[in-house]
Amino acid sequence: MKNKSTKKGENYALSANSKLSGLDFSRAMGWASKIYMLLKQNESWLCNDAVFRCLKKLLLELCATDHIHAVGSKKLCGADIDKLKKWRVNNYRQWNEYLHFKPSLSVNPKHGEVVLALDNFTLEKDSLPPRACAIAMRFYLIFLNEEDDTSSSVVIDELVVPVGGKLDALEASFTFGPVVNGCLLLLGAYQLHLIDSSGSDSFASHDKRYYGANMVETIAVREGIVASCEKKDILPEEKVVVPKVAWVKRRS
C-alpha cells in the first residue's frame, strides 16, 4: 500500500549534496544534447536513441573524473576528456585510426584561435571493401564554453579522396574568441562511396559498416591554458592492526 504521508513538491527536502549532484547531472545532459544535435543536423542517418544514450552515459562518467572541482561544480575541462574518444556511432574502432589518418587540433586560448591540420594522406585500397571507390570525410568542431554554459560549432568543408588518391597537407583555422574554461571537440564522420552492382555508377553508402563517426580529438582549456587531466594516485592502504581481546571468566 502506498504511503500517502510522503510529502512531495516544496515540502520534499533534498540534501544539499543531492541538489548539487542534480546540477552536475543537468549540466552533463545539456552538453550531451549540444554535441548530439550537431550530429543529428548533419549526419541524421547515423542517429538513434542508443547513440544518444551512450553519449549521455559517457559524459556522466567523464564528469565523475573531475577531481579539481567540488560536487555541484563539475566541469569537463577538469576531467579526463580523452575518455570522450570512446564515443562512436557504431561498434567499430575509430575510422581515422583504421585508415591511419590522424588530424591534429591546436588552440591558442588567449586569442581563441583554433587550427585543424591534416598531413599528406593516401587512400590505400587494401584496407577497403572491393567495391569502394572513394571516401568522404567531414569534420565538426564543437566549443563548449563552461563559463556561461553555451556552445558554438563549425562545419568544415567535406573532403573526398578517391581510392589510390592522395590528399595534400591541409589546414583550416577559425576563432571562437578567448577561452577561459571550456572544451574543444573534433567530431569526424566518414562515408564510403561504392560502385553499384552494374559497375557503371557509384553512390554514397549509408550502411553502418561503411558510414560512421567518432570523436577524433579533444582539448580542455582550464583557467586560460591547455590542460591535461590531473589523475590522483591511488595510495596503498595502510595495514591496520586490530587488537584481539580474550574472553575471561566472569566474576561472581
Phi and psi in degrees as GROMACS dihedral restraints (atoms count N, CA, C in turn):
[ dihedral_restraints ]
;  ai    aj    ak    al  type     phi  dphi    fc
    3     4     5     6     1   -71.3    20    10
    4     5     6     7     1   135.0    20    10
    6     7     8     9     1   -83.6    20    10
    7     8     9    10     1   104.2    20    10
    9    10    11    12     1   -76.4    20    10
   10    11    12    13     1    -5.0    20    10
   12    13    14    15     1   -80.6    20    10
   13    14    15    16     1   -10.7    20    10
   15    16    17    18     1   -69.6    20    10
   16    17    18    19     1   122.9    20    10
   18    19    20    21     1   -89.9    20    10
   19    20    21    22     1   140.6    20    10
   21    22    23    24     1  -119.4    20    10
   22    23    24    25     1  -176.6    20    10
   24    25    26    27     1    68.6    20    10
   25    26    27    28     1  -140.1    20    10
   27    28    29    30     1   -64.7    20    10
   28    29    30    31     1   -25.7    20    10
   30    31    32    33     1   -84.9    20    10
   31    32    33    34     1    -5.2    20    10
   33    34    35    36     1   -92.2    20    10
   34    35    36    37     1   104.5    20    10
   36    37    38    39     1   -88.1    20    10
   37    38    39    40     1   129.1    20    10
   39    40    41    42     1  -102.2    20    10
   40    41    42    43     1   150.9    20    10
   42    43    44    45     1   -68.5    20    10
   43    44    45    46     1   159.1    20    10
   45    46    47    48     1   -59.5    20    10
   46    47    48    49     1   -42.1    20    10
   48    49    50    51     1   -65.6    20    10
   49    50    51    52     1   -35.5    20    10
   51    52    53    54     1   -64.8    20    10
   52    53    54    55     1   -41.2    20    10
   54    55    56    57     1   -64.2    20    10
   55    56    57    58     1   -42.6    20    10
   57    58    59    60     1   -68.1    20    10
   58    59    60    61     1   -38.9    20    10
   60    61    62    63     1   -63.6    20    10
   61    62    63    64     1   -34.5    20    10
   63    64    65    66     1   -63.2    20    10
   64    65    66    67     1   -36.8    20    10
   66    67    68    69     1   -65.1    20    10
   67    68    69    70     1   -42.3    20    10
   69    70    71    72     1   -62.1    20    10
   70    71    72    73     1   -41.2    20    10
   72    73    74    75     1   -63.1    20    10
   73    74    75    76     1   -45.2    20    10
   75    76    77    78     1   -63.1    20    10
   76    77    78    79     1   -39.0    20    10
   78    79    80    81     1   -65.3    20    10
   79    80    81    82     1   -44.2    20    10
   81    82    83    84     1   -63.0    20    10
   82    83    84    85     1   -39.6    20    10
   84    85    86    87     1   -65.2    20    10
   85    86    87    88     1   -37.0    20    10
   87    88    89    90     1   -64.1    20    10
   88    89    90    91     1   -42.5    20    10
   90    91    92    93     1   -65.5    20    10
   91    92    93    94     1   -39.8    20    10
   93    94    95    96     1   -59.8    20    10
   94    95    96    97     1   -42.6    20    10
   96    97    98    99     1   -64.0    20    10
   97    98    99   100     1   -40.2    20    10
   99   100   101   102     1   -67.7    20    10
  100   101   102   103     1   -40.0    20    10
  102   103   104   105     1   -68.6    20    10
  103   104   105   106     1   -45.7    20    10
  105   106   107   108     1   -67.1    20    10
  106   107   108   109     1   -34.9    20    10
  108   109   110   111     1   -60.5    20    10
  109   110   111   112     1   -37.6    20    10
  111   112   113   114     1   -64.7    20    10
  112   113   114   115     1   -40.9    20    10
  114   115   116   117     1   -66.1    20    10
  115   116   117   118     1   -41.7    20    10
  117   118   119   120     1   -65.7    20    10
  118   119   120   121     1   -35.9    20    10
  120   121   122   123     1   -72.8    20    10
  121   122   123   124     1   -30.8    20    10
  123   124   125   126     1  -111.7    20    10
  124   125   126   127     1   -23.6    20    10
  126   127   128   129     1  -134.1    20    10
  127   128   129   130     1    56.3    20    10
  129   130   131   132     1   -61.2    20    10
  130   131   132   133     1   -26.1    20    10
  132   133   134   135     1   -64.8    20    10
  133   134   135   136     1   -20.3    20    10
  135   136   137   138     1   -91.6    20    10
  136   137   138   139     1    -8.2    20    10
  138   139   140   141     1   -92.7    20    10
  139   140   141   142     1   138.0    20    10
  141   142   143   144     1  -160.5    20    10
  142   143   144   145     1   171.9    20    10
  144   145   146   147     1   -61.3    20    10
  145   146   147   148     1   -36.6    20    10
  147   148   149   150     1   -62.6    20    10
  148   149   150   151     1   -38.1    20    10
  150   151   152   153     1   -64.4    20    10
  151   152   153   154     1   -42.1    20    10
  153   154   155   156     1   -68.8    20    10
  154   155   156   157     1   -41.5    20    10
  156   157   158   159     1   -61.3    20    10
  157   158   159   160     1   -40.4    20    10
  159   160   161   162     1   -62.2    20    10
  160   161   162   163     1   -41.7    20    10
  162   163   164   165     1   -65.1    20    10
  163   164   165   166     1   -43.9    20    10
  165   166   167   168     1   -60.7    20    10
  166   167   168   169     1   -45.8    20    10
  168   169   170   171     1   -62.0    20    10
  169   170   171   172     1   -41.8    20    10
  171   172   173   174     1   -65.4    20    10
  172   173   174   175     1   -41.4    20    10
  174   175   176   177     1   -67.0    20    10
  175   176   177   178     1   -36.7    20    10
  177   178   179   180     1   -65.2    20    10
  178   179   180   181     1   -42.5    20    10
  180   181   182   183     1   -65.3    20    10
  181   182   183   184     1   -37.0    20    10
  183   184   185   186     1   -64.0    20    10
  184   185   186   187     1   -46.5    20    10
  186   187   188   189     1   -61.0    20    10
  187   188   189   190     1   -30.0    20    10
  189   190   191   192     1   -67.3    20    10
  190   191   192   193     1   -17.7    20    10
  192   193   194   195     1   -85.3    20    10
  193   194   195   196     1    -0.1    20    10
  195   196   197   198     1   -78.1    20    10
  196   197   198   199     1   100.7    20    10
  198   199   200   201     1   -92.0    20    10
  199   200   201   202     1    -2.4    20    10
  201   202   203   204     1   -88.0    20    10
  202   203   204   205     1   -41.4    20    10
  204   205   206   207     1   -99.0    20    10
  205   206   207   208     1   148.2    20    10
  207   208   209   210     1   -77.3    20    10
  208   209   210   211     1   171.7    20    10
  210   211   212   213     1   -57.9    20    10
  211   212   213   214     1   135.1    20    10
  213   214   215   216     1    95.1    20    10
  214   215   216   217     1    -6.5    20    10
  216   217   218   219     1  -142.2    20    10
  217   218   219   220     1    32.5    20    10
  219   220   221   222     1   -61.4    20    10
  220   221   222   223     1   137.3    20    10
  222   223   224   225     1  -130.1    20    10
  223   224   225   226     1   145.0    20    10
  225   226   227   228     1   -64.4    20    10
  226   227   228   229     1   -34.4    20    10
  228   229   230   231     1   -69.1    20    10
  229   230   231   232     1   -12.2    20    10
  231   232   233   234     1  -102.5    20    10
  232   233   234   235     1     6.4    20    10
  234   235   236   237     1  -110.4    20    10
  235   236   237   238     1   177.0    20    10
  237   238   239   240     1   -85.9    20    10
  238   239   240   241     1    80.2    20    10
  240   241   242   243     1   -70.8    20    10
  241   242   243   244     1    -8.3    20    10
  243   244   245   246     1   -60.2    20    10
  244   245   246   247     1   -25.4    20    10
  246   247   248   249     1   -62.3    20    10
  247   248   249   250     1   -21.8    20    10
  249   250   251   252     1   -68.7    20    10
  250   251   252   253     1   -16.6    20    10
  252   253   254   255     1   -69.7    20    10
  253   254   255   256     1   -10.1    20    10
  255   256   257   258     1   -74.4    20    10
  256   257   258   259     1   -13.3    20    10
  258   259   260   261     1   -80.1    20    10
  259   260   261   262     1   125.2    20    10
  261   262   263   264     1  -149.3    20    10
  262   263   264   265     1   161.5    20    10
  264   265   266   267     1   -94.3    20    10
  265   266   267   268     1    -0.7    20    10
  267   268   269   270     1  -140.4    20    10
  268   269   270   271     1  -179.1    20    10
  270   271   272   273     1   -91.2    20    10
  271   272   273   274     1     8.0    20    10
  273   274   275   276     1   -88.7    20    10
  274   275   276   277     1   163.8    20    10
  276   277   278   279     1   -68.7    20    10
  277   278   279   280     1   173.0    20    10
  279   280   281   282     1   -59.8    20    10
  280   281   282   283     1   126.9    20    10
  282   283   284   285     1   -62.4    20    10
  283   284   285   286     1   -36.0    20    10
  285   286   287   288     1   -68.0    20    10
  286   287   288   289     1   -33.2    20    10
  288   289   290   291     1   -73.2    20    10
  289   290   291   292     1   -36.2    20    10
  291   292   293   294     1   -60.7    20    10
  292   293   294   295     1   -36.3    20    10
  294   295   296   297     1   -93.6    20    10
  295   296   297   298     1     4.1    20    10
  297   298   299   300     1    57.1    20    10
  298   299   300   301     1    44.0    20    10
  300   301   302   303     1  -119.0    20    10
  301   302   303   304     1   111.9    20    10
  303   304   305   306     1  -124.7    20    10
  304   305   306   307     1    93.7    20    10
  306   307   308   309     1   -67.3    20    10
  307   308   309   310     1   153.4    20    10
  309   310   311   312     1  -123.7    20    10
  310   311   312   313     1   142.0    20    10
  312   313   314   315     1  -121.3    20    10
  313   314   315   316     1   131.0    20    10
  315   316   317   318     1  -132.0    20    10
  316   317   318   319     1   153.0    20    10
  318   319   320   321     1  -141.9    20    10
  319   320   321   322     1   142.1    20    10
  321   322   323   324     1  -107.7    20    10
  322   323   324   325     1    97.0    20    10
  324   325   326   327     1   -59.7    20    10
  325   326   327   328     1   -33.9    20    10
  327   328   329   330     1   -60.9    20    10
  328   329   330   331     1   -40.6    20    10
  330   331   332   333     1  -105.9    20    10
  331   332   333   334     1    -5.0    20    10
  333   334   335   336     1    67.1    20    10
  334   335   336   337     1    29.7    20    10
  336   337   338   339     1   -93.1    20    10
  337   338   339   340     1   132.2    20    10
  339   340   341   342     1  -125.1    20    10
  340   341   342   343     1   136.7    20    10
  342   343   344   345     1  -128.8    20    10
  343   344   345   346     1   126.9    20    10
  345   346   347   348     1  -103.7    20    10
  346   347   348   349     1   121.2    20    10
  348   349   350   351     1  -118.2    20    10
  349   350   351   352     1   139.8    20    10
  351   352   353   354     1  -122.1    20    10
  352   353   354   355     1   133.8    20    10
  354   355   356   357     1   -82.9    20    10
  355   356   357   358     1   171.1    20    10
  357   358   359   360     1   -55.7    20    10
  358   359   360   361     1   139.8    20    10
  360   361   362   363     1  -144.3    20    10
  361   362   363   364     1   133.4    20    10
  363   364   365   366     1  -117.3    20    10
  364   365   366   367     1   129.0    20    10
  366   367   368   369     1   -84.7    20    10
  367   368   369   370     1   103.1    20    10
  369   370   371   372     1   -82.4    20    10
  370   371   372   373     1   138.0    20    10
  372   373   374   375     1   -72.4    20    10
  373   374   375   376     1   -26.0    20    10
  375   376   377   378     1   -58.1    20    10
  376   377   378   379     1   -31.1    20    10
  378   379   380   381     1   -94.0    20    10
  379   380   381   382     1     7.2    20    10
  381   382   383   384     1  -119.9    20    10
  382   383   384   385     1   160.7    20    10
  384   385   386   387     1   -62.8    20    10
  385   386   387   388     1   154.7    20    10
  387   388   389   390     1   -57.4    20    10
  388   389   390   391     1   -33.2    20    10
  390   391   392   393     1   -87.1    20    10
  391   392   393   394     1    -2.8    20    10
  393   394   395   396     1   -67.8    20    10
  394   395   396   397     1   134.8    20    10
  396   397   398   399     1  -122.2    20    10
  397   398   399   400     1   -14.8    20    10
  399   400   401   402     1  -167.8    20    10
  400   401   402   403     1   166.6    20    10
  402   403   404   405     1  -132.3    20    10
  403   404   405   406     1   136.3    20    10
  405   406   407   408     1  -104.7    20    10
  406   407   408   409     1   131.7    20    10
  408   409   410   411     1  -121.2    20    10
  409   410   411   412     1   132.2    20    10
  411   412   413   414     1  -130.1    20    10
  412   413   414   415     1   138.9    20    10
  414   415   416   417     1  -126.5    20    10
  415   416   417   418     1   144.9    20    10
  417   418   419   420     1  -132.7    20    10
  418   419   420   421     1   128.2    20    10
  420   421   422   423     1  -104.2    20    10
  421   422   423   424     1   129.4    20    10
  423   424   425   426     1  -120.0    20    10
  424   425   426   427     1   127.5    20    10
  426   427   428   429     1  -110.6    20    10
  427   428   429   430     1   119.4    20    10
  429   430   431   432     1  -102.7    20    10
  430   431   432   433     1   110.4    20    10
  432   433   434   435     1   -90.9    20    10
  433   434   435   436     1   107.9    20    10
  435   436   437   438     1   -85.8    20    10
  436   437   438   439     1     2.2    20    10
  438   439   440   441     1   -76.5    20    10
  439   440   441   442     1   -39.0    20    10
  441   442   443   444     1  -129.6    20    10
  442   443   444   445     1    14.6    20    10
  444   445   446   447     1    56.6    20    10
  445   446   447   448     1    40.2    20    10
  447   448   449   450     1  -115.9    20    10
  448   449   450   451     1   168.7    20    10
  450   451   452   453     1  -141.1    20    10
  451   452   453   454     1   158.6    20    10
  453   454   455   456     1  -146.8    20    10
  454   455   456   457     1   160.1    20    10
  456   457   458   459     1  -147.2    20    10
  457   458   459   460     1   160.7    20    10
  459   460   461   462     1  -133.7    20    10
  460   461   462   463     1   135.6    20    10
  462   463   464   465     1  -102.1    20    10
  463   464   465   466     1   124.9    20    10
  465   466   467   468     1   -97.8    20    10
  466   467   468   469     1   142.9    20    10
  468   469   470   471     1   -50.3    20    10
  469   470   471   472     1   141.7    20    10
  471   472   473   474     1   -68.2    20    10
  472   473   474   475     1   143.2    20    10
  474   475   476   477     1  -115.2    20    10
  475   476   477   478     1   129.3    20    10
  477   478   479   480     1  -118.9    20    10
  478   479   480   481     1   122.1    20    10
  480   481   482   483     1  -118.6    20    10
  481   482   483   484     1   121.9    20    10
  483   484   485   486     1   -72.4    20    10
  484   485   486   487     1   155.7    20    10
  486   487   488   489     1   -60.3    20    10
  487   488   489   490     1   128.4    20    10
  489   490   491   492     1    84.5    20    10
  490   491   492   493     1    -7.1    20    10
  492   493   494   495     1   -83.0    20    10
  493   494   495   496     1   164.0    20    10
  495   496   497   498     1  -118.4    20    10
  496   497   498   499     1   137.5    20    10
  498   499   500   501     1  -105.0    20    10
  499   500   501   502     1   120.8    20    10
  501   502   503   504     1   -71.0    20    10
  502   503   504   505     1   159.5    20    10
  504   505   506   507     1   -59.8    20    10
  505   506   507   508     1   131.3    20    10
  507   508   509   510     1  -134.8    20    10
  508   509   510   511     1   162.9    20    10
  510   511   512   513     1  -149.6    20    10
  511   512   513   514     1   152.0    20    10
  513   514   515   516     1  -131.0    20    10
  514   515   516   517     1   134.1    20    10
  516   517   518   519     1  -125.2    20    10
  517   518   519   520     1   149.9    20    10
  519   520   521   522     1  -158.2    20    10
  520   521   522   523     1   167.9    20    10
  522   523   524   525     1  -132.4    20    10
  523   524   525   526     1   132.9    20    10
  525   526   527   528     1  -108.2    20    10
  526   527   528   529     1    -5.9    20    10
  528   529   530   531     1    95.2    20    10
  529   530   531   532     1   168.9    20    10
  531   532   533   534     1   -54.3    20    10
  532   533   534   535     1   139.3    20    10
  534   535   536   537     1  -112.8    20    10
  535   536   537   538     1   125.0    20    10
  537   538   539   540     1  -103.3    20    10
  538   539   540   541     1   -60.6    20    10
  540   541   542   543     1  -133.3    20    10
  541   542   543   544     1   119.9    20    10
  543   544   545   546     1   176.1    20    10
  544   545   546   547     1  -176.0    20    10
  546   547   548   549     1  -135.0    20    10
  547   548   549   550     1   143.6    20    10
  549   550   551   552     1  -111.5    20    10
  550   551   552   553     1   126.4    20    10
  552   553   554   555     1  -122.4    20    10
  553   554   555   556     1   131.4    20    10
  555   556   557   558     1  -107.4    20    10
  556   557   558   559     1   111.2    20    10
  558   559   560   561     1  -100.1    20    10
  559   560   561   562     1   128.3    20    10
  561   562   563   564     1  -120.2    20    10
  562   563   564   565     1   138.6    20    10
  564   565   566   567     1  -124.7    20    10
  565   566   567   568     1   146.4    20    10
  567   568   569   570     1  -130.7    20    10
  568   569   570   571     1   152.6    20    10
  570   571   572   573     1  -148.7    20    10
  571   572   573   574     1   120.2    20    10
  573   574   575   576     1   -78.8    20    10
  574   575   576   577     1   142.3    20    10
  576   577   578   579     1   -99.6    20    10
  577   578   579   580     1   127.5    20    10
  579   580   581   582     1  -115.1    20    10
  580   581   582   583     1   149.3    20    10
  582   583   584   585     1   -76.8    20    10
  583   584   585   586     1   133.1    20    10
  585   586   587   588     1   -72.2    20    10
  586   587   588   589     1   172.4    20    10
  588   589   590   591     1   -60.9    20    10
  589   590   591   592     1   -26.8    20    10
  591   592   593   594     1   -78.3    20    10
  592   593   594   595     1   -17.9    20    10
  594   595   596   597     1    78.3    20    10
  595   596   597   598     1     6.2    20    10
  597   598   599   600     1  -105.9    20    10
  598   599   600   601     1    -9.4    20    10
  600   601   602   603     1  -146.6    20    10
  601   602   603   604     1   173.2    20    10
  603   604   605   606     1  -136.0    20    10
  604   605   606   607     1   162.5    20    10
  606   607   608   609     1  -148.8    20    10
  607   608   609   610     1   157.4    20    10
  609   610   611   612     1   -84.8    20    10
  610   611   612   613     1   118.5    20    10
  612   613   614   615     1   -77.6    20    10
  613   614   615   616     1   140.5    20    10
  615   616   617   618     1  -107.2    20    10
  616   617   618   619     1    10.8    20    10
  618   619   620   621     1   -68.7    20    10
  619   620   621   622     1   131.9    20    10
  621   622   623   624     1   -63.9    20    10
  622   623   624   625     1   -15.2    20    10
  624   625   626   627     1   -74.0    20    10
  625   626   627   628     1   -22.9    20    10
  627   628   629   630     1  -120.9    20    10
  628   629   630   631     1    10.8    20    10
  630   631   632   633     1  -149.1    20    10
  631   632   633   634     1   121.7    20    10
  633   634   635   636     1  -163.5    20    10
  634   635   636   637     1  -178.3    20    10
  636   637   638   639     1  -155.3    20    10
  637   638   639   640     1   155.8    20    10
  639   640   641   642     1  -160.1    20    10
  640   641   642   643     1   167.5    20    10
  642   643   644   645     1   -78.4    20    10
  643   644   645   646     1   116.9    20    10
  645   646   647   648     1   -86.6    20    10
  646   647   648   649     1   -42.6    20    10
  648   649   650   651     1  -147.6    20    10
  649   650   651   652     1   149.3    20    10
  651   652   653   654     1  -137.8    20    10
  652   653   654   655     1   138.2    20    10
  654   655   656   657     1  -134.6    20    10
  655   656   657   658     1   131.6    20    10
  657   658   659   660     1  -105.7    20    10
  658   659   660   661     1   137.9    20    10
  660   661   662   663     1  -119.7    20    10
  661   662   663   664     1   121.2    20    10
  663   664   665   666     1  -126.9    20    10
  664   665   666   667     1   124.2    20    10
  666   667   668   669     1    54.4    20    10
  667   668   669   670     1    40.7    20    10
  669   670   671   672     1    83.1    20    10
  670   671   672   673     1     4.3    20    10
  672   673   674   675     1  -131.8    20    10
  673   674   675   676     1   152.2    20    10
  675   676   677   678     1   -65.2    20    10
  676   677   678   679     1   127.3    20    10
  678   679   680   681     1  -115.4    20    10
  679   680   681   682     1   153.8    20    10
  681   682   683   684     1  -115.8    20    10
  682   683   684   685     1   155.5    20    10
  684   685   686   687     1   -66.1    20    10
  685   686   687   688     1   131.2    20    10
  687   688   689   690     1   -93.4    20    10
  688   689   690   691     1   102.1    20    10
  690   691   692   693     1   -89.3    20    10
  691   692   693   694     1   133.7    20    10
  693   694   695   696     1   -79.4    20    10
  694   695   696   697     1   134.2    20    10
  696   697   698   699     1   -75.0    20    10
  697   698   699   700     1   137.8    20    10
  699   700   701   702     1   -90.9    20    10
  700   701   702   703     1   110.2    20    10
  702   703   704   705     1   -78.9    20    10
  703   704   705   706     1   145.0    20    10
  705   706   707   708     1   -65.0    20    10
  706   707   708   709     1   142.4    20    10
  708   709   710   711     1   -69.2    20    10
  709   710   711   712     1   137.4    20    10
  711   712   713   714     1   -72.9    20    10
  712   713   714   715     1   141.4    20    10
  714   715   716   717     1   -72.2    20    10
  715   716   717   718     1   124.8    20    10
  717   718   719   720     1   -98.9    20    10
  718   719   720   721     1   125.4    20    10
  720   721   722   723     1   -89.5    20    10
  721   722   723   724     1   118.8    20    10
  723   724   725   726     1  -105.1    20    10
  724   725   726   727     1   117.4    20    10
  726   727   728   729     1   -68.6    20    10
  727   728   729   730     1   146.8    20    10
  729   730   731   732     1   -98.1    20    10
  730   731   732   733     1   141.1    20    10
  732   733   734   735     1  -118.1    20    10
  733   734   735   736     1   127.3    20    10
  735   736   737   738     1   -90.0    20    10
  736   737   738   739     1   152.6    20    10
  738   739   740   741     1   -80.1    20    10
  739   740   741   742     1   143.8    20    10
  741   742   743   744     1  -131.1    20    10
  742   743   744   745     1   157.2    20    10
  744   745   746   747     1   -69.6    20    10
  745   746   747   748     1   131.6    20    10
  747   748   749   750     1   -65.7    20    10
  748   749   750   751     1   144.0    20    10
  750   751   752   753     1   -82.8    20    10
  751   752   753   754     1   139.1    20    10
